[in-house]
């Protein structure tokens, strides 16, 4: 029957797509960005480059799958860890810490991803339109960290935080990519000290003298897109 | 006479080197990083690729010449503008503002330079050993801004500022590379708001509760190298 054949074809196509995706994600982790090619992924999957391109139009399209995969794992690790934590800085520690943990397997090749992603014209730039699906997951995590916290921040500041905290996450990942200390312990210390100082600074945010220029600065930072 | 011939050859070689450098710097400014090649520079100078490589071993060696040129112009603009300015934040405004002004002609191609420079393994990374000559000029400018200012910062914090202010300069340049507003006016506003908030925060630095974690954080940031 035609509809059954179509369903079977769909299923086979779905399986091929899932296999290509899994091979690509493992290759990015083990070989890095530079050494991963569509040709090699196709060969490992036992399909033609044409079939691979049908499912994923380019290598960078597969990087988007990687981004979403990493951010879904990030969410899966962070959301239960937020349970019962109501201090804002403690909640931010959970998000940043679980985010770094998910990146750990990629550290040996982090520089390649930085090089590929940093151009404002790159479609794997985390601030590009193409990267919105992965970015939305992480920004939603920061929104959840802020909205579920006991804090006394004015609403106009709290509303602007998730976008800026997400940029903080990207800068932290950039620092981490350069970090050659064992287990990237310098990044861990930077995060701890940075959030400690943020804790001291938070009460000042309610002063009108601070609040107004801060609000404008948060807007200028949070709206950066590539 | 042999010594005179050698001197003449030296002079001709110096002239060739200066011409190659000038052609490369103009090409980086007008065509950008990607479209500038050693072959094209050699052709414009009327010399062989071999002669070009004798003077500058690679295109990235010429980028180092560009970095030093931009930072020497930065210093030439900043030093006289610091005269008679003794407020720390006003002095930092001078350094950051003149730094952005020197970058302006390169904005149309800024993304290409970001892409080439951001990898931790790139020899044109501003934090690489190869980039030390240009970096030293800018760090010395920030050291001058701090040491010549009337401020009440503890010495252990003031000593650590130039390296971190230099990283701030790189982050500001990164923001500027992404800034598509007319005349990059968003970058100007970000700088103004950021330094305004720094002015409000400076008195807090003397509190032991702030000073200790801040000192550690300045060390972690200031020591980043690629």
Interface residues (C-beta under 8 A of the other chain):
Chain A: X110 X111 X112 X114 X115 X118 X119 X120 X121 X122 X127 X171 X175 X177 X178 X186 X189 X190 X193 X194 X196 X197 X200 X201 X204 X209 X210 X213 X214 X216 X217 X220 X221 X224 X225 X226
Chain B: X110 X111 X112 X114 X115 X118 X119 X120 X121 X122 X127 X171 X175 X177 X178 X186 X189 X190 X193 X194 X196 X197 X200 X201 X204 X209 X210 X213 X214 X216 X217 X220 X221 X224 X225 X226
